[in-house]
Amino acid sequence: MATTLTITPGEHARSGKAANMGAKGHADDLMRFSVAMPESLLMDFDQLVARRGLAKNRSEVVRDLVREALVESRSTLPGVVVMGTLTIVYDHHSSDLQNKLHQIQHDCYDNIVSTMHVHVNSHVCLEVIVLRGESELVQTIANMILGTKGVKNGKLVLAAAEG
């Protein structure tokens, strides 16, 4: 059975100045819309809302998820300047791996803002590399690092660098 989270199209949220706006709103006014989803999905979503803390409610979490999706979508457009964090895990005893990683980072110094190196244990290291540049270039640099023999795993997370 599907459950509908009823948010009326075109109707302003009934809080703050939006409640006093009348039929016409401004760009940052809260607008209502409807979302229909299976009850089991809504129950899982409510668990996500609960994990996000006391200050979060369904509307705030939906807004967070929409913003996240829009940033992700914009970050893949050609020419868009992004910031990214590349987190990698590797065995520092791998043959010449640290030299290869350092060489890539030195070759791309204009796009590498900072790095943080953490010793996980006597063999494994975690490194967080902060990148900035056009989305394709940041992705290319991340792929070069992730594709370096000896890197066990990693992930690039992009964020729009401009509004």
N, C-alpha and C positions, 0 to 999 in steps of 0.2 A: 504494500500500500504506500502510495506517495504522500508525503507530508508537504504542505505548502507553507513556506515562511512568507507571510503576507506583508508585503511592502507595496503600497499603492503607487502605480506609475504617475509621475508628475507631481505627487504630493510631497510637500516639504516635511522634514522631520519636525516633530513638535517640541523642539527645545531651543532655548536661546532666541536670537534674533530671527531665525528661520521661521519660527512660529508666528511671528508678526509680519511676515513679508507679503502675504497674500498669494495670488496665483503666479506672479513672476518672481523668479529667483535670480541670484547672482552666481557667478562661476564657483564660488567656494561654499555656497549653501548646501546643506544636506538634502539630498533628494531620495525619495523612496521608490523602490521597485520590487517586483515579486520574484521569488526563487522557488521553484518546485524541485523536490528531490525525494528519493526513496527514504522511508523512515530510518532504515539501518544506516544510510549515509548521514542523515541528520544526527543520529545518535553518536556516530563517530566524530562528526564535526563538533558536536557539543563537548565531547571529551577533549578535542583540540583546544576549544575555547577555554575549558577549565584548566588545562595545562599552561595556558598563556598567562594565567594569573587573575587575581581578583579585580584588577582594573580593566580587564578585557570583557567584552560581550560579543555576541554574534556579529553585530554591525561592524565593530572595530576590527574583528578578525577578518571579515570579508574585505574590508577596506585594505588591510595589510596584505592580504593575498592578491588583491587586484593590483596594488602598487608593485608588489614583487613581480607579478607576471608582466606588467608593463615595462619595468626596468629590464627584465630579462629579454623581452621582445625588442626593445629599443637598442639594447646592447649588442644585438646581432646585426644591426643595420650597417652597411658599408659607410666608412668615414666617421662613424660616431666615436667620440673620445670616451673611453671607459677607464675605470679603475678596476683592478682585480687582485684577488689574493689567490696565489697558487700554493697549495699545501702539498708537500711531498714527503714520503717516508722512504728511507733507503738504508742499506747496510754500508756504513762508512768504510768497511774493509773491502768492498768491491773494488776490483782492479781499476785504479786511476779514475774512479767515479768523481771524487771531489774536484780533481783538476778539470775534468770535462764540464762539470756544473759551473765551476768558477769561470771557465773560459766562455761559456754561453752568456753568463751574467755580465762579464766584462765586455763582451761583444755587443751587448744590448744595454749598456749602462744608461743610455738616454731614457729607456723605458722601465728600468728597475729602480723603484723609489727606495726600497728598503728590504732587508731580509732579517729573519730571526731564526736562529739555529738552536735546537733543543736536543739534548742527549736523552734518548728514551731509555736506553740501557747501554751495556758495554759495547754493543755492536750497531744498534739501530739509532738513527737520527731522524728527526722531523724538522723540516725547514718550511717556513712561511715566507713567500716572496711576494712583495707588493709591486704590482705592475701598473703602468699608466701609458695610454696611447690609443691609437685607432684600434677598433675592435679586432680587425683581421690580424694586425701586427701583434697585439697582446695574445690572441689565440695561437698564432704561429710560434711565438716565444714559448708559451706554455707547452705546446706540443713537442717542441725541441727538447725541453727539459723532461717532460713526461716520457718521451721516447728514448731517453738516454739509458743505455744498458746499465742495470743495477738499481734503477729507481723502481721500488716495489709497487707503489701506488701513489695516487695523488688526485687532486681535483682543483679545477679553476672555478672560482666564483666571481662573476662580473657584477659591477654596479655602474650605473650611469654617472659619469663625472660631472656632467652639466645638468642643471635643472631639468 
